[in-house]
């Protein structure tokens, strides 16, 4: 059994995972679940929805159940949701049925869960502090998160020049700057990506009863990401003479005759 689980883990994980926590902490228990799911009719999309429902339960616990113990339990339920979030992609890769639509569904549900958890933790902190500014910061953080999701979806469009979706997901160009300033920016970007991937540390914030650390860090990083993404789009599309693929050019390309076929091997030159 265990040798099969190890084989499933190796066959279903990504070649280059998003981070160490996902690859070595979340995916091994996901492989255990895969062992029991691999011969069932359950689909990756159904697992995606199940992970979302479990996250909704965790969000309700964050928002409605005060006390340190309930905070820890809510974080553990959310981590179960993240393990299930790993299962859906691993199941798709194991069964060779990974698809662009499934990837888009997974991205959509992940972002809905992020907004839900951040909003529920905002409510929890507001109840603990009875401070209006907590609600205002939470609303601002949710605006930045939702806006960042919209900008990410825009920049992942093929019309924008994004790389196509593959079985491994949709790769992002990060950490490729050169020079002293570029290296500093690469380091800051790497740190920001750690903060954005909150499943890898939200349980630790809950364990030490400092969920406010997640609240402030996650909100700040999403505000910075919103500013960076908007400026990137502004610089690319807002300048004079910015190249844009027009509908007329697309129609002309579609109407153009196909190139002639090359001569068959061995035929006349």
N, C-alpha and C positions, 0 to 999 in steps of 0.2 A: 504493500500500500504506500509506504513512505517513499520508496524508490519511484513509484508512479507519480506521486505528488511533486517530487523534485523534477522529474521529466516534464510534467505539465508546466511547472514554474518556468523552466528554461525555454520551453517551446512557445509560451504565451506572453512572456514579458517583452517589453520594447528593447530594441538593440541599444538605444541610448535613452535612458529614462530621464524624467524631468528633474529628479533629485535623489539623493541618497535615501531619504526617508521613504519615498514611494517605492523604490526598488527593493530595499532590504527590510523594511518594517511592514508596509502595507501589502505588498504583493505576495509574500509567503502565505499569510492566512487566506488571501484571495485564492491562491492555488489550491488550498485545502477545500474551499467551497467549490472550486472548479472540478475537483475530483468527483464530487457528488452530482454536479450539474451537467457534466460534459455529454452524458448519454440521455438527457431529458429533452423534451421539446421546448424548454424555456429558452427564450431568445435574449440576445444582448440588450435589445431595447427594453424588454420587460424588466431586466435587472437595473437598467438606468432609472426607470420609473420607481422601482422599489427603493433604490438608494435615495431618491428624492423624498419619498414618503417617510423614510426613516429619519432623514434630515429635518423634515417638518416636525416630527415628534421631538427631536432634540431641540429645535427652536422653541417649541412650546415649553419644554422643561427649562430652558434658559430664561424665558420671559416670565413664567408663572410660578416657579418653585424656588423660593428663596432659601438661603443657607448654603454653606460650603459643601456639604455632602451632595446636595442636589446639583450643585454646579459641577462637581466631579462626574456624577452620573450622566449629566447632560452632555458633557464633553466626550465621555466614553460612547454614548449612543451616537454622537456625531462621528466619532472615529469608525464605528461600525458602518455608517453610511459611506465613509470614504473608502473603506475596504470593498464594499459593494460597488463603489464607483470604479475601482480597479478591476473588479470581476467582469464588468460588461465588456470592456475592451479586450481583456485577456480571453474571454469566451469567444469573442468575434474572431480574434487572431487564431485561436486554437481550432475553431471550426472552419477557418478560411472563408468567413462571410463578412469581414470588415468592409464597411462601405462609407462613402462620403456623407450620406444622409445620417448614418448612425453617429459619425463623428460630430456632425453639426448638432444633433440632438443631445449628445453628451455635453458639448460646450454650452448649449442653452441651459440645460438642467444644472450644470455646475455654477453658472452665473446666477441663476435664480436662487440656488442654495446659498451662495455667498451673500446676496442681498438679504435673504431671510435671516440668516444667522446674525449678520451685523445689526439688522433692525431689532431682533429679539434681545441681543445683548445690550443695545441702546436702552430698551425698555427696562431691562434688569438694573442697569446702572442708574437710570433715572429713579427707579423705585428705591434704590439703596441711598441715593444722595438727596433726592427731592430737589434737584437743581435743574432749572429750566435750560441752562446752557448745555447740559448733557443732551437733551432732546434736540437742541439746535445743531450741535456738532454732529449728532447722529444723522439728522436730516441732511446736513451738508455732506457727510461721508457717503450716504446712500446716493445722493445726487452725483457725486464724483464717481462712485462705483458704476452706477447705471450709465452715465455718460461715457466712461472708459470702455464699458462693454460695447456700446454703440460704435465708438470710434474703432475698437478692435475689429468688430464685424465688418466695418467699412474697409479697413486696411487689409483684411483678409480676402477681399473680393478679387477675382481674376482681373477685372477691369482696372484695378489699382496696381496691378503687377505683382500680386502676391504669389508665392509658390503654391502649387496644387496640393490638395490633401492627399496624403498617402496612408498606408496601413499603420504607420507610426504616428499619424496625426498631421498637423500642419506646422512645419518647422518655423521657428522665429529666428531672425538674424540678431543675435546678441553677442556681446563680448568680442567684437571684431575690430575695435578701434586700435590705433597704434600711437606711439609716442607717450610721453609722461602724462599729458592731460587725458589722452585716450585710455591709458591704463587705470587712471583714477576713476574715470567715468565707468569703465568696465566693472571695477570693484563696487562702485555705488549701485550699479544696475544689478549686480549679483546679489548684493545685500537686500535690495528692494524685492527681488524675486523670492528670496527666502521669506520675507514678511508677507508677500502676497500669497504664498502657499501656506495658508494658515493651518491646514490640518496637521502640519508637521510640528506645530508648537502650541496650538490652542489648548491642548490637554495639559501642557506644562503650566500655562497661565492659570488654568482651573485648579491644578494640584496645589499651587502656592496661594490660591485665592486672590489672584491679581489679574482678573479678566479685563481690568481697565487697561493693562499694557497692550493687549490685543486691540482694544477699542481705539486707542490713540494711534498706535503704530499702523494698523491697517487703514484707518481713515487718512492718515497723512500720506502714506505711500500711494493710495488711490488718487488723492488730490494731485500729487506730483506726476503720476502717470497720465492723468487727464491733461495737465498742462503740456507735458512732453508730446503726447499724441496729437493734440490740437495744433501745436506749433509745427510738428512734422508735416501734417496735412496742409497747414497754411503756407509753409515755405515751398512745398512741392506744387500745390495747385493755385496758390494765390498770387504768384509772381507774374509779371508781364511775359507773355509768350510761353506760358506753361504748356507742355505737350498734352493734348487731350485727344483720345480716340473718339471721333465724332460718329453720329449715326450714319451720316452720308458716307464716310469712309468705310464703315462696316458693311453698308449695303453694297458699295462698289466692290469690296473684296469678296462678298458672297456671290455677286453676279459675275465675277471674272471667271473665264473658262479654266478648267483644271490644266495643269502642265501636261505635255505629251508624255506618254509612258516610255521608259527606256527600252531600247531594242532587246529582244530576247537573247539569251546567251547562245552563241554559236550562229546567230543570224547574220544578215548582211550588215556591213559596217556603214 
